[in-house]
Amino acid sequence: MHDLPDWAAVLLEEMKVAHLGLLDDAGHPRVQPITFARVEDLIVSAVDDKPKRRPGELPVRLRRLRRHPRVALTVDRYDDDWTHLAWVQLLGDVTIAPIDAPALEALQRRYPVYLERPPNGPLLKLRPERVLSWRSAG
């Protein structure tokens, strides 16, 4: 994350939705939108209280990440003016942890709904091992 170009760091701050690429139980790729925040060299996302599972079961995302923690997280900007296109992709393993104060505060700054309804967690923590980025020459 230290080698992230300035424009890519800004893109991570501006965009509110990332796309988490992970493997399902059969090893097939899946992509789902997530909320996220940057906390130093980590990208964090919390499992919130939106309906996701049957009572007593872990959310599918957590079951998949426990089996295959390697992910690709993509944040992108699309515009009909293709000179504004840009994306950042972060590759690494996700760890599952309890909610902590720095992560919760970072998420609440980005998503006001979390002030009213803080996520119960757990927290997904991605420490990128590889960072790819691209933007239009415009």
N, C-alpha and C positions, 0 to 999 in steps of 0.2 A: 504494500500500500504506500510505501515511501516513494516509490518511483512513479506513482500515479500522476499523469499530467494535470496541471491546474484545471483545465477545462473539464477533465473527467471527474475530478473531485467536486467541482461545481455541479455537474450532472447528478452525482450521487446525492447531493444536498437538495437539488431542485425537484427531482422526480419522486413521487409519493408511492409508486408501485414498482416492485421488482418482480421478476419471473424466476421461480426456483425450479431448476431442472434436476430431477432425481429419478431413481429407478423404482419401478413397482415390484411387487412380489415375484413376478415372472421375469424380471430383468428387462422389462420394456421401459423406454424413456417416457417420463411424464413431466409436464410443466404446469405450475400453478402460480397465480399471482399471490404476492404476500406484501404485508407492510414491513418496513425495516427502518433501522437507524444505524448510523455509524457511531461506534464508541471506541475511540482511538484506532487501533489496528483491526478491530473486529466489526463485523456486520451482525446485528442482532435482529431477531424477529421473535415475537411472542405468540403463543397459542392463546387466543382470546376466547370469549364465551359465546361466539356465534355458533349456531348448531352445526356440529361436525360429525357426531358419532352416535352410536347407540349407547344407552346408559351402561356403564361398567366397562366399556371398551376404550382403548387408547385411540386417539385420532389416527386415521390412516397415515397421515404424513409422518407421525412419530414412529409408527411401526415400520414404515419404509426406511426412514433414516437410521433406525437401529440396525436394520439389516444391511443397508448400503449407505454409509455416511458421506460418501464422495458426492459432491454436487457442483452444479454450475449455476451461478446467480447472475442474471442479466438485467441491467437497467438501461433503458433506451429512450431516445426521443425521436418520434416520427413527426414529420411536417410535410405537407404537400409541396413545399419548396425544398427540394432534396439537398440544397446547399446547407440545410440546418440539421441533417440527419447525424445521429451520434449514438454510440453504445459503449458500455463498459461491461465486461464479463469477469467475474471473480470465481476462481476454481479452488476447491479445497474440501476439507472434511468438516462436517457439522457436528458439534457436540451439543448434547441436550443437558440443560442445567436449570436449577430453580431461578426464578426471577430475582434479579439483584437491583439495588437502587440506581446505579449509574445507567443501566439498560432501560429501566422503567422510565426514568427521567428523560432520557433521549427519545424514547418512543412517545412520551406524552408531549414533548415539545413539537414533534412532527404531526401528531394525530390528536387533536383536542378531545375526541371521543374517549380516549384513554384516561383523560382527567376525570371524567364522569364515571367511567366503567373501566377501571384498571384491569388489564389482562391477568388472569390467574396463573398463566403459564402452562407448561414450562417455557423456557427460553431456548431458542435455537441460536447457537453462536458459530459463526463462520469466520475462521482466521484464514484469509486467502493465501494460498501457496503460489498462485500464479494469477496475474492480472493482465487481461487483454483489453484493448480499447481501440476505437476507430471513430473518426468523424469525417464528414465531408470536407473536401478542401476549401469549401466556401467559407 
